[in-house]
Amino acid sequence: MNKFIYLFLIASLFCVEFKSQRQYQLEQQLHAPCCWGGVIAEHDSPIANGIKLIIKNIISDEFDKNKINNTLLQVYNKNVLDYSNKFIKQNMTDEEIINFFVGIEGEKIRALPENKGLGWVAWKLPTFILFLSILMGIIIINRFRALPKEINQNKKNISFEKVDDEMKKMGF
Amino acid sequence: MISIFGSSLISLAFLLTITSLGLNLWYLKSKDSRVYVAGRNAMISACLLTFSAGGTLVYALYNSDLSLTYVNKYSSVFTPTIYKISGFWAGMEGSLLFWVFILSIFAIIVLYQNRNKYVSLMPWVTIVIAIVMSFFLFICLAFENPFAPVDGPIKMGSGLNPLLQHWAMLLHPPMLYLGFIGFTIPYAYAIAAMATQQLDASWIRLTRRWSLFTWMLLSIAVVMGGKWAYMELGWGGYWAWDPVENASLFPWLTGTAYIHSVIIQEKKNMLVRWNMILIMLTFTLTIFGTYLTRSGIVSSIHAFAATDLSIWFFGFVMFLVSLNIGLLIYRHKDLNSQNQLDSFASREAGFVFNNMIFVAMMLVVLWGTLYPVMTEALRGVQIRLGPTWFNQKLIPFGLVLLALTGIAPLLAWRKTSINSIKRNFSLPIVLSFITGIITFSLGIRKVYPLITIILIGFVLSTILLEFYRGTKARLKSSGENIFNVFITIMDKNRSRYGGYIVHIGILMMFLGFTGKAFDQEADVSLSPENNTVELAEYSFELKEYWQESPNSHPKKRQNHKAEITSIDIYKNGAFYTNLKPERRIYIDQNSQPHSEVALKTTLNKDIYIILGSLDLKTGMATLKIRLNNLVSWVWLGTLVLIFGTLIALLPNRKLDE
């Protein structure tokens, strides 16, 4: 499989250009199925490179379904073609592309959670924490403002005196 | 032989640590000074034995003593000497011994420094250190003994993972361990202060330098890890929000909050309970981070292999959490602050908000890191959150913190008048506005980078204004030359101006982070027939390709062979530089391949090339070329941060007296 993917990669390299922002963002939203240890943008494993190539072909202006199917065959197997024929089309949205790979690899491939269920909590909780932290700050400051001024300044050096006394008692 | 010797050292150290623990507890009851001295000496002996155990493992690694399983797994006869030594922290068993090895050094320093001081605190400090040390020694002894003898015939050794054979990996783990373990000392003093009811700022003053030094080391470790990832992992970035990376960030975030909030307790006797919570949280997070990287509860390419240790680490974390909560409840009344805060427009309020945001950031990173554990529990599948989620969610926090870095120093202690606010804020706001216009006119339209650069302009102008005001005031009163005045004001208030320099370092790092938004990447293929590609203002030309092996280059290629390409780079038509990306095959690691990044660094841009494959017959090379923007500012900012922290760490004669 490695050789095939390299050949496909090489074939796609004759037209050299920087990766599009869309391609880069999509690569950041899918985990690499080789080790599930990071997103495909960070991986150079054959399967990660294969998925990158499929995405590149799907979002390409020169959309060619045969080309996509050929790459899919190299990366996965024949069974995926029926599935691909149902889903792959020109002008797919980012969400459709992600869902296409979720259909093949399962939910585990998502690097960004869906905005529902626990995924909704994942999206909303940080904002809640941010507001809560600001609220906590306000509460703490208000509590300090309510305190009487300088309750006990004499307490300041008690500990060192206590330590010194104890040291003397101990014979140090 | 070395197996028995090393294991015996660990066993004896463990026994002496337990003895010290017992003696110190007995002293607290008996108040017999001889018992205290005996407990202290037992602890020092345990530390020396632990230190010797570490030395023994280094000796075994250095001499490729393959009779030890650990040496077999993480070294080989082919491994270069420097990486034989770094094998000490490469594997689970060695890294656990390394942990306790560093703690033993810290413990000796603390016990020696305070041998005749603070007798009410020191038994408790020793008890806390002994508990932590005995836990790690127990783990080494019972589960992960680095001195376990090899089972079966002795081989040549597996060698060190090629990814770990990089100079940053020589420094990153020791720095990380120093940073993690260093927080044991302020934590031990905090617990001692709680136990003895000495809850004013004394324990904070005693541990101020420890905390700051530890924080600096942890900062270096975090950045060094990024540098290693940038150079070795070959994907072109330096931070991927991996669970193991995040584990190093938890204590850094709360530790940063702590080193800010202790200033308030030192100066105003406020935030007493909060500081206690922060140091407890920071230390507990160092252990939790260790648990996370060694338990296998979340998958990471950086984690150690999952073992049975998880339950022990989890137990220890739970013990610490219970101890901390118990003490906080028990001493609830003693932890009340002693001073009032007058206004929201005060420096104290700025510090409170700074603290809240740091802790909130830690909670968000924690949530994002543990999300896969939640999804596994609820849906039966681990769904990890990728870098996009972390970036989207944490950038607003970072920007609020950046703004506070500029706002807080402009506020007066207790209360800032409206006139003062107008006077102090006008110029920085105008300067940040000008920065924004310049940035916008340079074509930067992305929202976050634009806001970041505006805030950098704001914060930098507030810091420079502080230096200017200090220098001006001194110039008027002293009549000295400007250079002397500048040095004098720095010398008189090292922690304050050192802190400002640290903030300049942070600004430089933020500038580096913004560059990420403009990075570009291309996959290219070059061959002798088709040897040039053009990308942006650069053209890349394949000049040569060849192979080097241990036979042809015995010193340079001791444990690997390498396929190398030589690429000439032209900028706008003129020769710019030559880079030689290479692909290595490690002979002592089952022919594991590894790409070595070739890099041309400037302040503005890094040209970053990775060799994907090279066909030596045809000369066909596939390469990934990246143009990474402003990355150097992250590394330079770290150097400035270190410089600033060192200034703040210098002894203050007035304070010491």
Boltz contact constraints between the chains, C-beta under 6 A:
constraints:
  - contact:
      token1: [A, 10]
      token2: [B, 525]
      max_distance: 6.0
  - contact:
      token1: [A, 13]
      token2: [B, 523]
      max_distance: 6.0
  - contact:
      token1: [A, 13]
      token2: [B, 524]
      max_distance: 6.0
  - contact:
      token1: [A, 13]
      token2: [B, 525]
      max_distance: 6.0
  - contact:
      token1: [A, 16]
      token2: [B, 522]
      max_distance: 6.0
  - contact:
      token1: [A, 16]
      token2: [B, 524]
      max_distance: 6.0
  - contact:
      token1: [A, 16]
      token2: [B, 533]
      max_distance: 6.0
  - contact:
      token1: [A, 18]
      token2: [B, 520]
      max_distance: 6.0
  - contact:
      token1: [A, 18]
      token2: [B, 522]
      max_distance: 6.0
  - contact:
      token1: [A, 19]
      token2: [B, 521]
      max_distance: 6.0
  - contact:
      token1: [A, 28]
      token2: [B, 386]
      max_distance: 6.0
  - contact:
      token1: [A, 28]
      token2: [B, 388]
      max_distance: 6.0
  - contact:
      token1: [A, 36]
      token2: [B, 299]
      max_distance: 6.0
  - contact:
      token1: [A, 37]
      token2: [B, 301]
      max_distance: 6.0
  - contact:
      token1: [A, 38]
      token2: [B, 240]
      max_distance: 6.0
  - contact:
      token1: [A, 39]
      token2: [B, 386]
      max_distance: 6.0
  - contact:
      token1: [A, 42]
      token2: [B, 235]
      max_distance: 6.0
  - contact:
      token1: [A, 42]
      token2: [B, 240]
      max_distance: 6.0
  - contact:
      token1: [A, 107]
      token2: [B, 381]
      max_distance: 6.0
  - contact:
      token1: [A, 107]
      token2: [B, 383]
      max_distance: 6.0
  - contact:
      token1: [A, 108]
      token2: [B, 381]
      max_distance: 6.0
  - contact:
      token1: [A, 110]
      token2: [B, 383]
      max_distance: 6.0
  - contact:
      token1: [A, 111]
      token2: [B, 386]
      max_distance: 6.0
  - contact:
      token1: [A, 112]
      token2: [B, 388]
      max_distance: 6.0
  - contact:
      token1: [A, 112]
      token2: [B, 389]
      max_distance: 6.0
  - contact:
      token1: [A, 118]
      token2: [B, 378]
      max_distance: 6.0
  - contact:
      token1: [A, 122]
      token2: [B, 371]
      max_distance: 6.0
  - contact:
      token1: [A, 125]
      token2: [B, 367]
      max_distance: 6.0
  - contact:
      token1: [A, 126]
      token2: [B, 364]
      max_distance: 6.0
  - contact:
      token1: [A, 126]
      token2: [B, 393]
      max_distance: 6.0
  - contact:
      token1: [A, 129]
      token2: [B, 360]
      max_distance: 6.0
  - contact:
      token1: [A, 129]
      token2: [B, 363]
      max_distance: 6.0
  - contact:
      token1: [A, 129]
      token2: [B, 364]
      max_distance: 6.0
  - contact:
      token1: [A, 130]
      token2: [B, 360]
      max_distance: 6.0
  - contact:
      token1: [A, 133]
      token2: [B, 356]
      max_distance: 6.0
  - contact:
      token1: [A, 133]
      token2: [B, 357]
      max_distance: 6.0
  - contact:
      token1: [A, 133]
      token2: [B, 360]
      max_distance: 6.0
  - contact:
      token1: [A, 136]
      token2: [B, 356]
      max_distance: 6.0
  - contact:
      token1: [A, 137]
      token2: [B, 352]
      max_distance: 6.0
  - contact:
      token1: [A, 137]
      token2: [B, 353]
      max_distance: 6.0
  - contact:
      token1: [A, 137]
      token2: [B, 356]
      max_distance: 6.0
  - contact:
      token1: [A, 140]
      token2: [B, 352]
      max_distance: 6.0
  - contact:
      token1: [A, 141]
      token2: [B, 341]
      max_distance: 6.0
  - contact:
      token1: [A, 141]
      token2: [B, 344]
      max_distance: 6.0
  - contact:
      token1: [A, 141]
      token2: [B, 349]
      max_distance: 6.0
  - contact:
      token1: [A, 141]
      token2: [B, 352]
      max_distance: 6.0
  - contact:
      token1: [A, 144]
      token2: [B, 341]
      max_distance: 6.0
  - contact:
      token1: [A, 145]
      token2: [B, 341]
      max_distance: 6.0
  - contact:
      token1: [A, 147]
      token2: [B, 340]
      max_distance: 6.0
  - contact:
      token1: [A, 149]
      token2: [B, 340]
      max_distance: 6.0
  - contact:
      token1: [A, 150]
      token2: [B, 339]
      max_distance: 6.0
  - contact:
      token1: [A, 151]
      token2: [B, 338]
      max_distance: 6.0
  - contact:
      token1: [A, 152]
      token2: [B, 338]
      max_distance: 6.0
  - contact:
      token1: [A, 159]
      token2: [B, 198]
      max_distance: 6.0
  - contact:
      token1: [A, 159]
      token2: [B, 200]
      max_distance: 6.0
  - contact:
      token1: [A, 159]
      token2: [B, 202]
      max_distance: 6.0
  - contact:
      token1: [A, 160]
      token2: [B, 202]
      max_distance: 6.0
  - contact:
      token1: [A, 163]
      token2: [B, 118]
      max_distance: 6.0
  - contact:
      token1: [A, 163]
      token2: [B, 120]
      max_distance: 6.0
  - contact:
      token1: [A, 166]
      token2: [B, 119]
      max_distance: 6.0
  - contact:
      token1: [A, 166]
      token2: [B, 120]
      max_distance: 6.0
  - contact:
      token1: [A, 167]
      token2: [B, 119]
      max_distance: 6.0
  - contact:
      token1: [A, 170]
      token2: [B, 33]
      max_distance: 6.0
  - contact:
      token1: [A, 170]
      token2: [B, 119]
      max_distance: 6.0
  - contact:
      token1: [A, 172]
      token2: [B, 116]
      max_distance: 6.0
